[in-house]
Amino acid sequence: MPSKTRELKVDFLGGAVGHRLRFGGGRGQALPRAIGMKGGNTPHIVDATAGLGRDAFLLASLGATVTLIERSEKMHALLQEGMNAARAQNDEIGLIISRMTLIFGDAKDILPDLNPEIILIDPMHPPRKDSALVKRALRQVREIVGTDDDAPQLIKTALQCARKRVVLKWPQKADSMPISIKPSHQITGKSTRYDVFMIPAS
């Protein structure tokens, strides 16, 4: 195993995650807006592709209850280790982590049993031409989890299971996901866009 893969850690306390927690802009950030966290709304969210857990941690820090699903055994173990370390750090961080529940498995199999309100999907993004600029941690995650070739199937499953909305996090300049349903709206940033699929009330 390459040494750089062994060095990967899930850190909720320092670096970009800690800075985002302290100075990120709260519910005005693009992700909370895409999730629908406005007007005091604090939903239950399923992060179907947990990865490093950073988005789940941000949403939990804003009061949301988040269920994280990760199907890579190694990534799941790293997430659990990072959550345990953060929980032991202090009461403030521990309270955030207490709103996060980690599940091991394939989201396509698990989502139908969860009756989720909102589902966030952040598949492994297609390789960028300027790959040297991709942050090291994300390159390491790619080495562990590979490519999410079944992402379109996951989105279709999510659309069948979510009660309110599905949010797809995707690179701003990447080709659209090959699915037949168009998003209800998009929230865009400099490098990332959020495709929001609203679920009609039954």
C-alpha positions in Angstrom: 0.0 0.0 0.0 1.4 3.4 -0.9 2.6 5.4 2.1 0.5 8.4 1.1 -2.6 6.3 1.4 -1.6 5.2 4.9 -1.2 8.9 5.9 -4.8 9.8 5.1 -6.7 10.9 8.2 -10.2 12.2 8.7 -9.7 15.4 10.7 -12.7 17.4 12.0 -10.7 19.6 14.2 -8.1 21.4 12.2 -7.2 22.5 8.7 -9.9 23.5 6.2 -12.6 21.8 8.2 -11.9 23.7 11.4 -11.6 27.0 9.4 -14.9 26.3 7.7 -16.5 25.6 11.0 -15.3 28.9 12.5 -15.5 31.2 9.5 -17.6 29.5 6.8 -20.6 31.7 6.8 -23.2 29.5 8.5 -26.4 28.7 6.8 -25.6 31.2 4.0 -23.2 28.8 2.4 -24.1 27.1 -0.8 -24.5 23.6 0.7 -26.9 24.6 3.5 -28.9 26.6 1.0 -29.1 23.7 -1.4 -30.2 21.4 1.5 -33.0 23.9 2.4 -31.7 25.1 5.8 -33.5 28.4 5.9 -36.2 29.9 8.0 -35.1 27.8 11.0 -35.5 24.6 9.1 -33.1 21.9 10.5 -33.8 18.7 8.6 -32.7 15.1 8.9 -30.2 14.5 6.1 -28.7 11.3 4.6 -25.2 11.8 3.2 -25.2 8.8 0.8 -21.5 9.1 -0.2 -19.9 10.1 3.1 -16.2 10.2 2.0 -14.2 12.4 4.3 -17.4 13.4 6.1 -16.7 17.2 5.7 -20.1 18.1 4.3 -21.9 16.0 6.9 -19.9 17.7 9.7 -20.7 21.2 8.3 -24.4 20.4 8.3 -24.3 18.8 11.7 -22.5 21.9 13.0 -25.5 23.9 11.8 -27.9 21.7 13.8 -28.9 19.1 11.3 -29.1 15.4 12.1 -27.0 13.5 9.5 -26.8 9.9 8.7 -23.6 9.1 6.8 -23.4 6.0 4.5 -20.0 4.8 3.3 -19.4 1.6 1.4 -15.6 1.5 1.4 -14.5 -0.5 4.4 -11.3 1.4 4.7 -12.9 4.8 4.3 -15.6 3.8 6.8 -12.9 2.9 9.3 -11.1 6.2 8.8 -14.3 8.1 9.3 -15.1 6.2 12.5 -11.7 6.9 13.8 -12.0 10.6 13.0 -15.4 10.9 14.6 -14.1 9.2 17.7 -11.2 11.5 18.0 -13.3 14.6 17.4 -15.9 13.4 20.0 -13.2 13.2 22.6 -11.8 16.6 21.9 -14.3 18.9 23.7 -18.0 19.3 24.4 -18.7 21.6 21.5 -17.2 19.3 18.9 -18.7 16.3 20.7 -22.2 17.8 20.4 -21.7 18.1 16.6 -20.5 14.6 16.3 -23.5 13.3 18.3 -25.7 14.5 15.5 -23.8 12.3 13.0 -24.5 8.5 12.6 -22.2 6.5 10.5 -23.5 3.4 8.6 -21.3 0.9 6.6 -22.8 -0.3 3.3 -24.0 0.6 -0.1 -26.5 3.5 -0.1 -28.5 1.9 -2.9 -29.4 -0.9 -0.6 -29.8 1.1 2.6 -31.8 4.2 1.5 -35.1 2.3 0.9 -35.1 1.4 4.6 -34.4 4.9 6.0 -37.3 6.9 4.7 -35.0 9.9 4.4 -36.2 13.5 4.3 -33.2 14.9 2.3 -30.4 13.0 0.5 -27.0 14.5 -0.3 -25.0 12.7 -3.0 -21.4 13.7 -3.7 -20.0 11.0 -6.0 -16.3 10.7 -6.8 -15.9 13.4 -9.3 -14.4 12.8 -12.8 -10.7 13.4 -13.1 -9.8 17.0 -13.8 -7.5 18.0 -16.6 -5.5 20.1 -14.1 -5.1 17.0 -11.8 -2.1 18.5 -10.1 -4.4 21.1 -8.5 -6.7 18.5 -7.0 -6.1 18.4 -3.3 -4.0 15.6 -2.0 -6.6 14.3 0.4 -9.1 13.9 -2.4 -6.6 12.1 -4.6 -6.0 9.7 -1.6 -9.8 9.1 -1.3 -9.9 8.3 -5.0 -7.2 5.7 -4.5 -9.2 4.1 -1.7 -12.8 4.2 -3.1 -12.1 4.2 -6.9 -14.7 5.6 -9.2 -18.4 5.8 -8.5 -19.6 4.4 -11.9 -23.0 3.6 -10.4 -23.7 7.2 -9.4 -26.6 7.5 -11.9 -28.2 4.5 -10.3 -27.7 5.9 -6.8 -29.4 9.2 -7.9 -32.3 7.3 -9.3 -32.7 5.3 -6.0 -32.4 8.5 -4.0 -35.2 10.1 -6.1 -37.4 7.2 -5.3 -36.6 7.3 -1.5 -36.3 11.0 -0.5 -39.4 12.7 0.9 -38.4 16.3 0.2 -35.3 16.7 -2.0 -32.1 15.2 -3.4 -29.0 17.3 -3.7 -26.2 16.3 -6.1 -22.8 18.0 -5.5 -20.9 18.1 -8.7 -18.0 20.1 -10.3 -19.2 23.3 -11.9 -17.6 22.6 -15.3 -18.2 18.8 -15.4 -20.7 17.2 -17.8 -24.2 16.7 -16.4 -24.9 13.3 -14.7 -26.5 11.0 -17.3 -30.0 10.8 -15.9 -33.2 11.7 -17.5 -34.6 14.0 -14.8 -33.5 17.6 -14.8 -32.8 19.4 -11.5 -35.5 21.8 -10.1 -32.8 24.4 -9.6 -29.0 24.8 -9.1 -26.9 26.6 -6.7 -23.5 27.4 -8.1 -20.1 28.4 -6.7 -16.7 29.0 -8.2 -15.8 25.3 -8.7 -18.9 23.4 -7.4 -22.6 23.3 -8.2 -25.4 21.8 -6.4 -28.2 20.3 -8.5 -31.4 20.2 -6.4 -34.2 17.8 -7.2 -37.3 18.7 -5.4 -39.7 15.8 -4.6 -43.3 16.6 -5.4 -45.6 16.3 -2.4 -47.6 13.0 -2.5 
